[in-house]
Amino acid sequence: MESRIKGKIALVTGATSGIGRSCARELAKLGCNVIVAGRRAGMLEAAKMEVEALGAKAYPLVMDVRDSRQVMNKINSLPTEWSDIEILVANAGLSRGTDKIYEGRIEEIDEVIDTNVKGLIYTIKAVVPQMVQKNLPGIVITTGSVAGNAAYAGGAVYCASKAAVRYIADGLRIDTMDTRI
């Protein structure tokens, strides 16, 4: 796989920590140049330095996937050398609250749905059309969870959001069957 993706541009959302940051490092090890995206500028700078220490180029992109306009503007405003994204790791996600669904705070419910579901859709909407239009051999990776397969006490909203990730990814697979993605 290394030779197939060496030199390609990858965008990793949620790259400030956890799985996203690990994905950015692993893509760098495989020879990708990585756009590290997330909300926290300081942590993005640290992720950028980690990617560059592995011999790859990195571009920090401060972006909140919950804001559809911001996502579109940030992706459409990338410098030319970073605009041909061929690998999308749509990883941004979070979990909030452990309350029963009927006792949960609306703000926490909104944050989970806005990040895990709408943020994924906004990111796909900003990146995939460019892949298709440019006829790029794209790869889209979404980060789900076993929580998307079965609910647990206090996790109804998170579990539902991760089930949505699975179905959005499957729908995208079907929708892009006639492309190079």
N, C-alpha and C positions, 0 to 999 in steps of 0.2 A: 504494500500500500504506500510505503514511503515515496517511491519514485512517482506514483500517480498524483500525489498531492504536493510534492516539493515545489516551492516557489509560488504556490497558490495563495490567494488572500482568503483568510478565514475571519469571520465575525463571531465573537463569543459574547453573548449577553450574560449578565450576572457574573462577570469575570473578576469581581473584587474579592471573592472568597470562595471557599468550598469547591464544589464540582466544577464551576465555571473557571475558576483560577487554575485548577488542575488540568482542565481541558486545554486552556491556553498554553500551558507549559508543554503538554504532550504534543500539541500541534506544532509548536516551535521545534521540539525535538525531531519531528518528522520533516522539518524544513519549510513549514508554512510561515508566512508573514501574518501576524495576528492583530486584528482590531479588538482591543479589550474594551468592552462596554459595560457601564454600570453607573450607579448614582453617586458614588463616593470618589471624588477626584483624587484624594490622597492615596486611597487604596488602589486606584487605577494606575497611578504613577508607579507604585510598588510592583504591580503586576506587569507593567510595561518593562521595568528594569529586569524582572525575572525572565521574561521572554527574550529580551535582548542579550542577557547573559548566556542564553542557550544558542546564540548565533543567528537569531531571526530578527526581523524588523517588527516593531510594534507601534501601534497608533492608539492612544487612549481616547475614548469617546465617552464623554460624560453625557449620559442619557437615561431617562426614566421611561421604561417601556409602557408605563400606565398612561402616558401622554401621547396620543396618536399623532398629533401635529408635530410634536417634538421628534418623535421617531422618524416620521417622513422627512422632516427638515434636516435632521442630522445625517440620515443615510443619503439623501439627495445632495448634501453639501460636502460630502467626503472629497478630499483632494483626488485628482485624477488617478494618481498612482495607487490609491486605496479603493477605487470605485468598482473594480471588477471582482466582487465577492463571489467565490465559487463554493465556499463551505460556510454554512450557517449553523452554529450551535446555539439554538434558542433555549437557553438554560435559565434565564432569570425567573425566579420563583421564590415563594416564601410560604410560611405557615403562621397563622395567628390564632390565638385562643384555644382553649380546650373545654369550652362551655358546651352544654347541650345546645343544639341548633336554635331552639326557641328561647334560649337565655343569652345567646351570644350578642356581642356589641355590633351594631350595624357597621361602624367604622372598620372593624376588623374583617367582617364579611366582605365589605367593599374592597378593602386592600388585597385580600386573597384573590377574589374574582378578577379585579382590575389588573393585578400582576400576572397571575398564573394563566388566565384564560384570555382576557382582552389584550394583555401585553404580548402574548404569543402571537395572536392574530395580527396585531399591529406590526410586529417585527416581520412576520411572513409577508404581509401586504407591502411592506417597504422594500424588502430584499428580493423575493422570488420573482416579481415581474421583470426586474432588471436581468436576472439570470436567464429567464425565458427569452426576453427581447434580444439579449446579446448572444443567445444560443450557447451559453456556458454549460459545461458538464458539472452541474451543481450537485451538492450534497447538503441535505437538511437533516439535522439531528435535533430532536426535541428531548427534553428531560422530563420524564414522567416519574412515577413512583408506584411501588406495590400498593400504596394507599388508593390508587386509582382502580384497583381490582376488588377491593372490599372495604366497607366502611368500618370505623371503629368508634367507640364512645368518645364524644367530644370532637370528632374529626369530620363531621358530615360535609362541611363546606370545603375543607382542604381535599378530602377524598373525591368529592364531586369535581373539583377543579382539576385534579390529576387524571380522573377518568376523561374529562374533556380534552386534556392534552393528547391522550391516546387516540381519541376519535378525530381530533383536528389533524394529527399527523397522518392517520390512515386516510382521511379525506384528501389531504394534500397529495399523498402518494397516488391516489386515484386520479386526481385532477391534473397531475403532471406526467402521467404515463406517456403522453405524446410529445414529451420534451426530453432534454438531456439530463434532467434532474433525477 
